[in-house]
Amino acid sequence: MDPNPNPNPNLFDSPPPDHVPEIHDSLDVPNMSSNAQPTQPKSIPPESPSAEVQVHHLRGDADADADADASVCGPGPGARTDSDASDASKTRQHAAATLIQAAKEEHSYTPLTAIRKYWRAFVWCMFMNIGALLWGYDAQIGGATLSVPSFRRDFGYTYDGQYVLPASWQSAFNSVSSIGGMFGGLSLGIVAERFGRRGATALASFVSITAIFIQFFTPPHANGMLLVGKLINGYALGMYVSSASSYCAEISPLALRGITTGSVNLWIVIGQFLSNCVIEGCGTRTDQYAYRIPFAIQWIFPTLLLIGLPFAPESPWWLVRRGRFSSAEHIVSRLGGPTVDAPLFVHQIQDTIALEDLHRASSTYLDCARGSDRRRTIIAMMVFVLQQVAGVVFVLGFSNYFFQLAGFNTANSFKLGVGVTAIGIVGNLVAFFAVNRFGRRPLFFWGMIGCAAVNLAVGFSSLANTQAARWSEAAFTIIYNFVYQVGIGPLGYVIFAEVGSAKLRSKTVGIGIFVNSLCGMIANIVIPYLVNPDEANLGGKVGFIFGGLGLIGSVWAWVYIPETKYRTVDELDALFEARISPRKFHKTDVGALTGRV
């Protein structure tokens, strides 16, 4: 318990000090924090001309017309008098002063103090990320099972005394989950708006349990049945990751938003690590359970989610949009403890949503391509395009290939693969500390540069046909994973969750996951043709391709990726609406930009 609790210790994504006057001077929103005792603001004297103009704007066109009629004919029944206008002005100025003080407190917290005070929000964000863990587990287990002899026996055929899975089925099994994820991500915008973040996660859990059932009980050589199970599970996975990203962005304190949204990628890597460990333990079995046990373990994660979801808090942003203000206040109190000013936070959410309503009357997928939201949607998509441009599938997907070239046998190369994913977990933990210290934009940009450099190093190493060169390629694989997981891996999930407007966030996030799945599917189809000896046979020389593409992608990131660190929702709204250059986001004074005092 804080010995000196602040009356307004709101850490959430509420409008900062410079925003409040403009919001209240533009919208006639009921004051939900009337019990608060704000101080008289010094920035707008009650009799100042700006206050008079702002009150006139606040009251809207209908009130302005009434005032015009009164000036000619005199005040009619129910018309506002000068005294009423003065009282309204003072009330709104008092509310604005309260919001200014709350926003100042919000920006004063560090991540450490935010975790101590809002640990419940942090814990629930980690809980919702269990769905992201399943995304990583499924993605890794799909490729790993192809190396299990009993799987190739049951779903392939015998060729020259060896079990072989046809290339067409390999491509189908590897890509079908991504196809499901594309549609799962897109559907989140509809499902989450209707049923909330918890409802969307619950639906994904039921779908996933059904899909895992299909995979587990698929009989040998029923390849089509297994394919359907993977497709359905992919749909659930797309919803899981989209919902987790939106949820973390909406319930996290401002100081923790980068950590919780970035943790989506951490849980994906943890899922990959677990899948490698499971295959290591079961892959040598000679019966059907060599691959059925890895399938069955997936049941654990949606079951845990269904058990915990009844106790998880719903997003207060969704509750406010549904008009459930008292429920939103209760959730805020649960997340922030007894010292948080819940009515004030709900009022701030209301103001932000109402401000966005001035620019867009609807919230359809088409709105994501209109006005300033088009730019925000492009950024949300491009962060995942750039991950593929940086060669993540090439380097990490073919890590075992490089290890075998270095002279390791199949068993040891797989163990090294487990170590590579462990290095990825360490990289994500480093990103936890770096995301707020250095910011989103620098980490993403330099992460792109670092990945491009490692790709080029792999390419140059492949030119020499020596054992030392093969060892270099294997070492660069490990270095690449660390660089990727410190930079563009987690930062992609941070940026795409933060960059969308509050009204369109679930749809923007869904589009981002759609693009993520699409790009991953294309990369998994194309890269084997570039690497495999019976095709282009480029091997490590593919690093030159992704090294060059990575440098081009770095230029795009420098020009278009904005700095969203410590920017509240309506600050980002103002910056995008004003078409501020992404390179100037971090140093732009939003108060001066909007004429606020």
N, C-alpha and C positions, 0 to 999 in steps of 0.2 A: 504494500500500500504506500502510495506516495505521501510523505509527511506533509508536503505543501502542495496539495492538488490544485492545479490551475482550473478555473471555472470552465474553460473551453479548450481542453487538451485534445482537440480533434486532429487526428493524424491522417485522416483519409483524404481521398482525392477531392477536396472541396476547393471552391474558388479562393485564390490567394488574395492578399490585401488589395492589390491594385485592381482586382476585377470587380469587387463587390459593388461599388457605386454604380458602375455601368449596368450591371445585371439588374439591380433594383430600380434603376432609373429607366429601364426599358420594358419592364414586365410588371403587371399587376398581379403579384403572387401573394397569397395570404401569408401573414407573418406567423410562422409555426414556432417561433422561439420567444413568445411574448413573456414567458416567465423569467427570461434572462434579464440581467440588469446591466446593460452596456453603458459604457462611458460616452459622453458627448464627443463626437468626432471634431477634430480641429481642422480637418481639411476642407469641409464645406460648411461655412457659416449658414445658419438658417435663412438669412435674408439675402444670401448671395445670388446674383443673376443666374449662375449655373444651376443652383438648386431649383430655382423657379422653372427654368427650362426643362430640367430633368423631371420634375414632378408633372409638368404638363405632358411630357412624353410618356411617363409611366401610366398616366390615367387613360391613354389610348385615344383613338380617333373619336369614339362615341362621346367620351367626356369632353374632348376638345370641341365637338360640335355643340354640345350642350352649353359650354361656356360662351361660344359665339352667339347662340340664341339669347342667352341671358344678358349679354352685353347690349343687345338691341331692345329686347322686350322686357328685361328685368327677370329676376329669378322666378321660375315657376315652381310648382309643387315638387318637392323632392330634389330640387337643384342644389348643387354644392355652392356654399358661400365661400368668401375669402377665408373665413375662420376655419371652415372644414379643410380647405386646401392647405392652410398653414399647419393644422394638426396632422394631416396626412404626411406632409413634408417632414415634420419632426419625427413622426413614427418611423418613416422609412430611413431617415438619417440615423436614428438610434439602431435600427436593425443592421444597417450597413456598417456601423461602428463595431457591432458585435462580430460580424463576419470578418472584418478586418483583423480584429484581435485574434480570432480563431485561426485565420490563415497564417498569421505571424507565428503562432504557436506550432502550427503544422510544419512549417519550414524550419523550425528550430530543433527538431528532433533528429538524432543520428540513427542509423540502422540498429545499433546496439540498444539504445534506449527504447526504440520502437518495438524491438522484439520483446524486451522486458515488460513493456506496458501492454502490448497487443499480441502476446504470445498465443492467444486463442486463435486469432486470425491466421497467424503463421502456421499453426498446427493443422487447421482445417484446409489451408492451401496445400500442405503436404499430403493430406489425406486424399483430396480430389486428384492429385497427381498420380495416384495409383493407376488410373486409366492410361496415363502416359507411359507408365512402366510396362503395361500390357502391350502398348504400341511397339516399344523397343523389343520386348520379348518375342512377339509374333514376327516382327521383321527379321530378327536374327535366326529364329528357330526355323523359319521357312527355308532359308538357304542352307542351314546346318543339317537339316534332315536329309538333304540331297546327298550328303557324304556318308550317310548311314547305310551299310550294305543291305540290311534287311528291308529298308525302305525301297531301295532300288530293285530289290528282288520282288517285292510285292506290287510295285507300281510300274516296273519296267520290264525288261526282257533280258535273256542271256545272249551275249555276243562274244564269241571267242573265249568262252569259259568265264566271262565276267558279267556281273549284273550291270545293266546300262539303262538309264532313264533317258528317253528320247529328248533331243534338244527342244522340240516343240512343247513338250510337257514341262520341261525345266523352266522355259520362259513363261508358260502359263502359270505355274505354281508361284513363281517369283513376282509376277506382276499383278495377279488378280486381286491380291489384298490391297494394292495401291488403288486399283479401280474402285473397289468398295469404299476405301478411305476418301476418295474424291467426292463421292455422293454423300457420304456421312458428314463430311465437313460442310458441304453446301446445305444439307438439310438442317444443320444446327440452327441457322438463322430463323427458321420457321418453328422448329420444335422448342427451342429455348425461349423464344418470345411468347409462346403460348403456355408452356408448362414450367418455365424457369430453368435455372442451371441445374438444380437438383433433379428435376423431372427429366431433363435431357440425359443426365448421367444414369438415372435409373433405367430409362428406356434402352440406352446403350448396353447396360449390364445384362438385361434380359435377352437382348439380341445376341450378345456375345456368348452367353451360356448356351443358347440354342445352337449357335454356330460351332462351338467347341464340341457339343454333343455329336453333331454331324461328323466332324473330323475324327473324333475318337472311335466311333463305331463304323467308320467306312471300311468295308471288306476289301481284301486284296484285289487289285486290278479294277476297282471301281473308281477310276481316276476322275470321272466327271463329278461324282458325289463329293469327293475330297475338294475338288475345285470350287463347288458351290459353297461348301462350308467355309473355305478361305475367303470367298467373296463376301459372304454375309458377315463374317467376323471383321473383315476390313471396313465394312460400313460402320460397325460399332466403334472401331478404333478411331476412325475419322471424327466421330462425334466426341469420343473421349478426349482427344487432344484439343479440339476446338473448345469444348466446354471448360476444360481445366484452365486453358489460357485466359478465357474471358472471366472465369470465376476469380482467379488470382488477381487480375487487374482491377476487379471491382470491389473486392473486400479487403485488399491490402492497404495498410497505411502508406502514405506517399513515400516515406523513407525506405519501405520494404518492397515496393512494387517491382523494382528491377530484380531483386533477389527471388521473389516468389514466381514471377513470370519466367525468369531464367531457369528456375528449378524444374520446369517442364522438361527441358533438355537433359538435366541431370537424371531425372527418373527414367527417361528413355534409355540413357546409357546404362543405368542400373539394370533395366530390363534386358538389355543386350548381354550384360555381364552374367546375369542369372541364366539366360538361355545357353550361353557357352558352357557354363558349369554343369547344367543339366545334361547337355549332349555329351560332355566329357564323361559323365557318370553312367549314362545309359546307352551311348552309341555303340558300345562293343557287344551288347546283347545280340543274340541271334534270332530272337522271336519278335513278334509284332510289337511287344511293349518297348522295344528299343526306340520307336517313334511315338507310340501311343502314350507313354508316360510323359514325355515332353508336352504333348497336346493336353493331357489331363491336368497338368500343373496349372494351366491357364485358368481353370475353373476357380482357383483360389482368389484371384484378383477381383472379378466382378462380384463374387460372393461377399468379399470383405466390403466392397462399396455398398452393396444392398443392405448389409447389416448396419453400416454407419450412417447412411444417408438420412434416415429419419431423425437423427440427432444433429445433422449438419445445418448450419445457418444458410438460409437462402440469400442471394445477392440483394442488398438493400436497394440497389439501382433498379433491379427488376421490380421489386415491390412498390417502389415509388411510381414507376411507369404504370403499374396496375392500379394505382390509387390507394394502396394499402399502407397508409402513412404510419399508423400505430404499430403495425407489424414491422415496418422498417426501423422504427425507433427502438423496438424491442431487440432486433438483431444487432443494431449498433451498440446498444448497451451490453449485450452478450459479448461482443467482440472486443470492446474497449474498456469494459469494467464500469464501476459506479461513478467514476469521475468524468466520463465523457458526456458532453452536452449533446445527447441524442437528437432532441428536436432541432437544434442548430444544424447538425449534419444533414438531417433529412431535408431541411429547408434549403441547404446549399445544393443538394442533389436536384431538388425541384427547380431551383434557379438555373442550373446548368442545362437541364433537359429543356426547360422553357426557352432558354436562349438559343439552343440548337433548333427548336421548333420555328424560330423566326426565319431561319435559312432554309428549312426543308419541312414541308407539311406532312410528308409520308416517310416511311422507312422500309422501302422495298430494295431488292437487289439492284434495280436500275438506279436507285439513288446513290449507290456506291460508285457509279460512273459519272456523276453529275457534280458540277461546281468544284469546290475545294476537296470534296470527298473523293473525286477521281484521283487526285494526287496522293491522297492517303492510302487508297486501295492499291495503287501501283507500287507504293513503297512496301505495303504488307505482302504483296506477291513477290516483289523482286528480291527481298531478303532470302527467300527460299530458292529462287532461281540462282542467285549468286552462290548459295551453298553448293549447288550442283556444278556450277561453273568453276568453283574452286577445286573440283575433283574428289569430293568426299567418297563417292561410290568407287572410283578408280583406286584410290590409295587404300582405304579401309576395307572395301569389299574384296580386294585382291591381296590383302595382307598375307594370308596363308600362302598364296602363290609366290610372293617375294621371299617368304621364309624358306620355302622349299628350294627356291633357286639358290639361296644362301647355303644350302647343304643340309638343312634340318629334315628329318624324316616326317612323315605325315602326322604321327602322334605328337611329336615335339613342336611342330609348326602350329598345331591346334592349341597346344598349351600356351605358346607365345601369343596366339590370338586372344586367349583369355587375359593374358597380361596387358595386351593393347587396350582392351576395354577397361581394365582397371586403371590404366594411365588416363583414360578418358574421364573416369570419375574424379580423379585428382584434379584434372584440368577444370572441370565444372566447379569444384569447390574453390579453386583459385578465382574463378570468375565471380563467385559470390562476393568476394572482397573487392574485386576490381571494378565491378559494374557501377558502383556509386562513387568510387574514388576517381576513376578516369573518365567515366561517362560512356554512353552507348556508341556514339559516333566514332571516337578514336579507337575503341576496342574492335569495332566491326571493320573499320578501314585497315588498321594494321594487321588484323587477323587475316584479311584478304591478301595483303601483301605477303605475310608469312607463309600462307598456304601456297601462293603462287611460287614463292622462292623454293619451297620444299619440292613442289612438282617439277620445277626446272632442275633441281638437284638430282631427282630420281631419273629424269631424262638424260642428263649428262653421265650419270653413273652407268646407265644401260649401254652407253657407247663403247665402254671397255669390257671386253670379254674375259674378265679375271675374277677370281674368288673374292678379292678385296672389294671389287665393284659390287658384287652380289651382296656382300655384307653391308655395304653402304646403303643399298636400296632397302634392305631390311631395317637398318637403323633409322633411315629417313621416314619409314612408315610409322615408327613409334613417335618420332619427333612431330610428324604431321598431326597425329591424333591429339597430342597435347596442345599444339598451337590452335587447332580447330576447336577444341573443347573449351579453351580459354576465351576464344574470340567469337567467330561467326556462328558456332554451334548454338550456344545458349543465347547469344545476342539476337539471333534471328527471332527467337520466340519472345524475347523482351520487346523488341521494336514493333513486331506485328501486332502484339497485344495492346501496346500503348498508343499506337499511331491512329487507330480508328476513333471516330467520334463516339460518345456514349450511346447515342441513339442507334448507330449502325455497327456497334462493336461486334456483336455476335455474327453478323453477316460478313463484316470485313475479315474477321478471324476465320470464318468458314471458307471464304474465298482463298485466304492464304493457305489453309490446309489442302484445299483442292489443288492449288498450284504445286504445293510441296509434294503431294502424292503423284501428280502428273509428271513432274520433273524426275522424281525418283524412279518411276516406271520407265520413262524413256531412257534414263541412264543405265538401268539394269538390262535393258534390251540392247542398247547400242554398244556399250563398252566391251562386252565379251567378244563381239565381232572385231574390235580393234586389238584386243590383247591375245586372243587364242591363237595357238600355232597353226591351226587349220584354216584360219581366216586371214586377217591383215597381218597377224604375227608381229605387231609392233612392240609387245611386251612393255618394258619400262619406258620406251620412247613416247608412249602416250602422255607421259609427264610433260613433254614439250607442248602438247595441245592444251592441256589444262593449265599449264603455267602461263601460256600466252593469254588464254581466256580469262585467267584469274587476274592478270594485270589490267586487262580491259575492264573487268568487273570492279576492280579497285577504283578506277577512274569514275565509274558510275556511282559507286558508294560515296566517293568524296564530293561529288556534285549534288547528289540527291538525298542521302541519308541525313536526317536532322538529329539534333541532340534533344532527347526527350527527358533527360535526367532532371528530377525535381520540378518538372512542369506539371501542374494540375490539369484536369480535363479541360476546363474552360480557357486556360492559358494556351493550350495547344489549339483549341478552336480558334482563338483570336489570331494566333500566328499563321495558321493555315488560311483563314479567311482573308488576312492581309497579304497573302502571297509572299511572306518573308522567305528569303533565301535560306535553305537548310544550313548553310555554313554560318548563318547569323542567328540561328535559333537560340544558342546558349547565351548570347550577349545582348539580345533585344530586350529593352524595357517595355513590357506589355502595358504598364500604366501610361507611359508616354505614347505608346503606339495607339492606344484607344482614347487618349485624352482624359484619362482618369487621374484624379488627384489623391 
